[in-house]
Amino acid sequence: MDKYYLTSRGSFEQFLVSRLTESTIYAPFRRLNVLDYERVNEENVKNIALHEPLPATPLKTFFLPIRKNVTLDVNGSLPAIILGVPACDLAALDLLDAVYLDPAFPDDLYRKQREQTILIGTDCHSHLKHCHCTIYNINPFPERNCDLVLSGYQSDVFIRILSDKGQKLLKDMCSRIPVQEATAGDLETVKLKRMAVRDDITRQNQGLPDLKHTSTLLKQSEYWLWKKYASTCVGCGACAAICPTCTCFLLLDRPEFEKVRQLDTCQYPDFQRVAAGEDPLSPLTVRFRNRYLCKYVWRPERYKVSACTGCGRCIDACPGNISKNELLTELNTGEVKISQHA
């Protein structure tokens, strides 16, 4: 059995307050029925929303904001603690780290921010309508890419260490609040809740193909499918902005030799426009299809990791009411139809 530690919710909140002078702490809060990250302070610490899906802002935004001056140095800023990160966002770091920490072309700013940030993942105790992480072999509880995992039930907080940074933070925690080692009996409720949520997500997505089959189906797909689903797309790029793995960007030159990195997306017109006005992605339907091929075919082939973690944010954010899950389910259940159009 993995080793877990146990403290009370009140003691954990006390620890967070005691760290405010040493770290900038972010956690999810619910405001007007929207769950999103806010900075923790002494007044709001008791309102942290643990174990609720899904923060509106993906984790990537802390490391790769929509717009950032990349000539500024992050040295000197307080280390950050990001609390309440769901497993789907943590899984996205598989791809982000592969891209931005590539030994051949490392991004030093991204690396420094990752090194200075402590990630605390939390179990999901429920799921939303469009959650489908389990279809892509991601459980609704963190198993990697974070430093500590919290599994809280009622007044208890269970803590699991996943990294050296997590070990160091727990040691500091033990010096400030009461912490004890959890027993197998203590953890039984944790295990039962995890399995129940995982099974519920799998049941609600029975028609969705897994990653490997999705890649195969997309390679076989015909124009009629993309024309149908792109008919309400407005090319706004909301799906890319809210996606935990989409990170295409422009590097803009500014006065005084400043460089600004700004989010870009293949859904924008002129994304691939080159000299003389040539643009292979000019038709909206082609741009729409390109994003799916990038996430399910090209990036997995290049980096050997998933470019979709099943968070469902792109569905929630789309003003055209386009459901990626509906598209892939139709593709999965309509293989005979595909062959008829081939």
N, C-alpha and C positions, 0 to 999 in steps of 0.2 A: 504494500500500500504506500502511495506517496505520502510524505509527511506534511501534515497540515497543522497550523497553529490557530488558537482561538482567543478572541477578545470580545468585549462587548461593543455594541454600536456607540454607546456614549463614550467609552474610552477611546475608540478609534477617532471619533470626532475631536476629542480633546487632543489627540496626537496631531491631527491635521492643523489645529489652531496653533499648537506649539511650534510647527514648522513654517509658519507663514513668514517669519523674518528671514528664513534661509532658502525658501523655495517659492516660486510662483505656482500655485495649485489651481488646476481647472477640474471641474466635475460637472456632470449633467444636472440640470435643474428643469423643472416643468413650469413654463410660463404660458398662460392662455392656451393650454392644451398643446403646446409645442415643447418638445424635449430638446434641449441643446446645452452646449458647454458654456459655463460662466466661471469667472474667477471666484475662488472660495475666499470668504472672509469670516470674521468671528460672528457676524450677524446671520449669515445664511447657511452656515455649515450644517445645521440641523435639517435643512431642506434638501440636501443632496438626494437625488433620485437614483438610488442604486438598483441595478438589476432590471431596469425598464428598457425595452427596445423602442426606439432606436434614435440616438442623437441625430438631429437634422444635419449637423456639420460632420463630414467624414474626418477621420483622424489625419488624413493626408494634408489637410489645410494648415495644421500646426507646423508642418515641415515644408510644405510647398503651397503657400498661400496664392490666391488668384493673382495678386500683383505684389511684387517685392523688389526692393532695391538690393541687388546682389552684391553691390560694392560695400555695403555696411557689414562690419564685423560683429559677430554675436558674442565675442569675448567680453566679459564684464557684466553680462546680464545674469540674473539669478537663474539657477537651474530650475527646470520645470518639472512638475509632477502632474501627469494627466491621469485622472481617476475615472473609472467607469467606462473603459473602452470595451466595446463588444467584440466577440471573436471574429466576426466578419471583417471588421476594420483592421484587426491585428493580422489576419491572414493576408490582407492587401499589402502588408509590408514585405511579403515574399517577393512580390514584383517590384515594388518601389526600391527596395534595397538592391535587387539584382540590377536595376537600371542605374541608380544614382551612386551605388558603391561598387560599380564595376571596376576591378583593379586597373583596367586599361584607361578608363576615363572617369575617375571618381569626382564627385561633386563635393568639394570641401565644406561648403556652407551647409549642405544637407547632412554631411557626416558630423559636423560639430553640433548641430541641433539634435541629432539622434543621440550623440554621446552625452549631451547635457540634459537629456530628458529621461525621466523615470516613467514607465508606462505601467499602470495598474489596471488589469483587465477584470471584468466582472461577468458572472453568469447572466444569461437572459432567463428570467422567470416566466416569461410569456413571449408571444411572437405577434407580429403584425400580419396583415392580410397578404402582403407581397414578399414576406421573408421566405427564402428558399436555400439557405446556406447548406443544409444537409445533402441536397442534391449534388453539391459540388464537394462532398466529403469534408465539410467544415461543421464541427459540432457547435451548438449554441452556448458553449462555455469555452473559455480560452485554454489553449494547450501549448501555445508557442508565441514568440515575438513580443513577450512582455516580461516585466521583472517580477511582479507579484500578481496573483489571482485572488480576488475576493469572492467568496460565496457566502452571502449573508442570509440569515433566516431569523425573522422576528427581531430579537434583540441581540443576536449573536453574529459575529463576523468571523468567518473561517478564512485563513490566509495560507496560500501555497507559494513557495519560492521557486522561481524559474531562472534566475540569473544571479551573477555576483552582485550586481547593483541592488537586486531585490534582497539578497542576503544582508547587505550592508544596511539597507533601509529597515529591515526587520530588527536587526541588532539595535539600531537607534530607537526603534519603537519600543523594544523591550526595556530600554533604559528610562523610558518616560511614562509608560502605562503598563498595567498588568497584562501579560500574555502568557498563555500556557499551551502545551502541546495537546492537540485534539486526539480523541480516541476513535477507534473504528465505529463505535456506537454513535458518537457525536455526528459522524459523517454520513450516516445512513439516510437521513433526510436530504442531504445534499445530493447524493447519488440518485435517489428516487426522483427528485425534482428535475435533475438534468436529463434523465432518460425520458421522462414524461414530455418535456418540451421538445426534445429531439424527435420523438416519435410523432408528435402532433405536426411538426413542420413537414416531416416526410409524408405523412398522410395527406396533407392539404396540397401537395405538389406531385401527386402520383403520375400525372401525365407529362411531366417535364423530363427531357432526356438528360443524362449525365454529361460531363464535359467532353468525354471522348466521342460519344454519339452525337452531341451537338455539333462538334467540329465536322464530322462526316456529313451530317445533314445539311449544314450550311454550304459545304463545297458542292453539294448536289442541287441546291435550291435554284429555282428559276425566277425570271423577272417578274412574273405575276405576283409572287409573294411580296416582293419589295415594293412594288407599285401600290399594292393594297395597303400595306402598313405605313408607307411614307406619305400617304395621301393627306394626313392631318399634321405632318411634321412641319414646323415653321423655321427650323434651322436655328433655334435660339441657343443651343448648346447647354441647356440646363442639365441634361443627362450627363454630360461630361464634367460639368462643374461640381455636381453632387456625387459623382462616382468616386469610390475610394482608390481606384487604380488609374484613371485617366490623367495623364500628366503632360500632354503635349504643350509646348510653350513657344512664345516669341521672345527674343532677346532684343530689347529696344535700347538704342543709344540716346543718352540725354546729355545736356551741357555738363561741363566739368568732368567729363569722362565717366559719368555714372551709367550703369547698365541696369535696366529694369527687366525682370523676368515676368511675363504676363501669360496667363492661361490661354491656350489656343485649343481648338477642337476641329476635327474633320467634319463636324456638322455646320461649320461656318462657311458661307460663300468665300471663294478665293483662298481656301486653306492650302490648296496645292497649285495655285496660279503661279506660273513662271514667266520668263521673258516672252515677249510678243503676245502675251495674253493667253497662252495655252493653259488649259486647266482640265486635267483628266477627271476631276471630281466635280465638275461644274453642275451636272444634273443632280437635283436634290435626291432622287431615288438612288443614284450611285453613291452619294455621300452617306446616305442612310445605311446602305448595305455595307459600306466600308467599315463602319464602326463595329458591326457584328463580326466581320471577318478579322478585324484587328484583335478583338477581345477573345475570340474563341478559336482562331486558327493561327494567325501570324505570331502574336505574342507568346502563346504557349509553345509554339514550335521554336521560337527564338530563345526564350528564357526558361523553358521547362516548368513553368508555374502558371497557375490560373490567373487570368486577367478579369475574372468576375468572381465575386465572393458571395453572391446571392443575397445582398442586403435589400434589394428592391427599391432603393431610393430613386433610381431613374424612372420607375413607373410612377411613384408618388409625385415627382417633380414635373412630369411632362405636361405642358399646357394643351397638347394635342390628344391627351388620353391614350397614348400608345403604350401598350403593355408588352414588354419583352417576353414575359412568361406566356402570354397568349400566342404570340408569334411562334415561339419555340414549341409550344404544345401542339399547335396546328401543324407545324412542320413534322413533329414527331409522330402524330397520329394520322398524317396524310401522306404517307410514303407511296401509296398506290397512286394518289393524285399527282405526285411529283413525277413518277414514271410516265404518266399519261401526257405530261407537259414537256417531257424531255425530247 
